[in-house]
Amino acid sequence: MFKKPGYIHLLLLLSVAFTFSCTQYEKILKSDDYNLKYTKAFEYYNKGDYLRAGNIFDQIAPVFRGTKKADSVYYFQAMSYFKQHDYIISGHYFQLFAQTFGNSPFVKDAAFNEAYCYYLSSPNPELDQSNTYQAIDAFQLFISRYPNSSHVEECRNYINELRDKIMQKSFLAAKTYFDLEDYKASLTALSTSLVDYPESKYREEIMFMIVKSSYLLAVNSIESKKPERFQESVDEYYSFIAEFPESKYRKEATRMYENSSQYLENRDIVIKE
């Protein structure tokens, strides 16, 4: 099947246009006319060609440092990387911009974009949360510096979302010990998670897992340690049931409590899980 002549003609025109565009771009990169580069960088940016715009901004940034055009060059250099979804580099550039150009009309947007880049770089809860902490700190700093900004409520929402992610990471890390049946380590990790994040949405589950961890630790202990550990299990049950009297875990928690209480009343009883 032969292609229509019009289609072939269109392909040729596109090929010529692309070749011409590449040739023009290469000439601009090699040019010593930095005012031309400045103009062309913004032309590429406004056309949505952020890769070429960014490359030219990278070239001219050192040249325009200390001039009246410096803040626009450095801000749109950062924006070019942001538009390419390179949030690590753009976040770094926005941070440097906010530190360097405190009087620029772009500084407020740069400060917000820095925090937003860290937010967008924040990984899944199972992974290292360095960018998450950076984002929270940057959003809080933005709110402190610009309390009347239209972005303030947005920042607060992002902070809450990021805090939830950190709580989830803490919960998942503690749960790992529980799943591995390392109940001593589980108790330590779960208790630490509660202390660090008392408002955690996983609070009910964490407190139940503490009851279960303390109970199973007692069950699997040597005889000399069982009395103390079963008593700790009873104490944890009281704390849990006082806070969550209608918990979906109540039935299982009560069974463990009754077994623990029976042991303490009669140490010869056979403990069943």
N, C-alpha and C positions, 0 to 999 in steps of 0.2 A: 504493500500500500504506500503510494507516494504522498508526501506532505504537500500541502497547498503552497503555491509560490508566495502568497501573502504571509504565511506563517514563517517561511524561510527568510523572507525579507525582514520581518520583525526581529527574528533571532540575530540577523546580521547587524541590524541597527542597535540592538541591545548590547551586542558584543563590542561594537565600535564605541558606544557610549561608555561601557565599563572600562575598556582599555584607555580611553581618553581621561576618564575620571582617575584611574590609577596613576597615569602619567602626570596629571596635574597635581595630585596629592604628593607624589614623589618629588616633584619640583619644589613644592612648598616646604617639604621636610628639609631639602638641601639648600633652601634659600637663606641668605643672610639678612633679608628684609624682615625684621621682627615685627614691625607694624603690620605688614601683610600677613604674617603668621597669626598675629593677634586677631585680625579681622576674620581670617579663614577658620580659625579655631571656633569662633562663635558661629560662623556660617554652618560648619559641620554639626555643631552642637544643636543648633536650631532646626536642622534637618533630621535630627535623630541619629546621626552617625557618631555615636559617642566614643567608639574606638579611635577613630581618626582625630576627633576633637581632643580626646585625652592625651594621645601621643603628642599632639602639637602643644597643648598646655604644659606637658612635661618638659618640652624643649624650652619654652619661653619663660617658664616660672622663674628660674634663676636670673634671667635677664631683666625682668620687670620688678624684681625685689627692690623695695625702697622707693618705688614710683607710685604715682596716683592710680595707676592701673593694677597695682599688685593685688589688692584684695579681690578684684573681679577675676583675675587670672587664677589665683589660688582657690577661690571658692568654686569656680566652675571646673577646675581641675578635679576637685573632690567630687563634684556632682557628676562628672563624666564617668568616674569609677562607680559611683552609686547607681547610675543608670545602667551600667553593665552588670549590676548585681554583685560587684566585688565589694562586699560590705566590710571586710577586714581592712583593706587599703583605704577605702573611702572614709571609714570611721576614724582611722589614724589621721588622715588629712583634715577632716573636720575638727578633730581635737587640736591639731597644730594651728589651724586657722583661728579657732576661738581663743587660743592662748596668745596669738600674735596680733590679731586685728580686732582689738577690743572696741574700737570706735567705728568699725565698719557697719554699714546698714545690713550686711549679711550675717553679722555675728550671732544674732538670735536664732536664725534658721540653722546656722552651722552647729550651734550648741544642741539644738533639738535633733538634728540629723545625726550627730555623733552618737547620742543615746539610742536613737532609732536603729542605727547600724549595729550596735551591740545587741539590741533586741532581736534583730533579724538574724544575727549570727548565733543566738542562743540555741544550743543543741537539745536533743531529747533528754529527758530527766536522768536516764541511765548514764549519761556521759558527763565529762568534766564541765562544771558550771561557771568557769571563770568569766566568760562573756556575759552570763546572766547577772553575776554580781556587778560587773562593770556597767551594765545597762541600768540596773537599779540605782547605783551611785550617780550615774550621769543624769538620769531622769530627776532624781532628788535635787541635784545641784541646779538643774534647769529651773525647777519649781522655786527654789530658793532665790535664784537670780532674777527670774522673770515671773513673779507671782500673779501678774495681771495678763499673762499671755493666754491666747485662745487655746494653746496646747496643754494647759495645766491639767484639765480634767482627763484628757487623753493620756497624759503622762501617768496620772494616778491609776488609771485602768491598766496600763502596761505594767506598772509596778506590782499591782495586785496579781496580775497574771504570772509575772516572773516569780513572785514569792510562792505562789501555788506550785510552780515547777520545782523550786528548791525544797519545799515541804515534801513533794512527791519523791524527790531523789532521796531525801532523808528516810522516808518511809520505806522505799524499795530497798535501800541499803540495809536497814534494820531487818526487814522481812527476809532478806537473803539468809541471815543467820538462823532465823526461825525455820525456813524451808530446809536448811541443811541439818536441822535438829541439834544445833549447837545452842542449847537453851540458856546457858550461862552468858554467852556472848550476846544472844538475842535479848536477854533482859537488860543488859547494859546499853545496847544500841537503841532499843525501843524507849527506854527511860530517858536517854539523852535526847532522842527525837521529840519527846513530849516536852522536855524542859526548854529545848531550843525553839519549838514551835507549838506553844500551848493552844493556839487557835487553829491548829491543823484540822482540815476536813477529814482526816483519817483518824481523828482522836478516838472515836469509839472502837474502831478495829484495833488500833494500837493498844488500848487499855485491855481489850479482850485477849490479845496475843500475850500481853504481860501476865495475865491470869493463867493462861494456858502454859506459857513458858515456865512460870514458877511452879505450877503443878507438875508438869512433866519432868522438870529438873529434880523435884522432890522424889517422884516415883522412881527415877533412875539413879538416885543417890545411894551411897553406902548407908548402912543402918544408923550410924552415929550422927549423920547429918540430916536424916529425914525429919525429926521433930521440928527443928528450926525452919526447915524449908517448907514443910507443910503448913506451918503457922504463917509463913510469909505468903503462901498461896491463899490462905484464908483472908489475910489482911488485904491482899490485892483484889480479891473478890468483893469485899465490902466497899472498897474505893470505886470499883467498876460499877457495881449495882446501884450505889448511891447516886452516881452521875447519870447512869443510863438504865433506869429501872424497867423500861419497856424495850430493851435492846433485843434485836433478833438473835443475839448470842446468849440470851439469858438462860435458856434451857441447858445448853452445854456447860456454861459457866457454873450454874447451880449444881449440876452433877459433879463437877470437879470439887466444888466447895463441900458438898456432902461427903465425898470420899476423903477429903482432907480432914474434915471434922471428925469422921469416924476413926481415922487413924490416930488422931490426937486423943480421942476418948479411949480407944483400945488399940494399942500398937501391934497387937497380934492379928488385926484384921488383914485380909488379903486385898491389896489395892488393885483395882481393875481400871484400865484406861477406858 
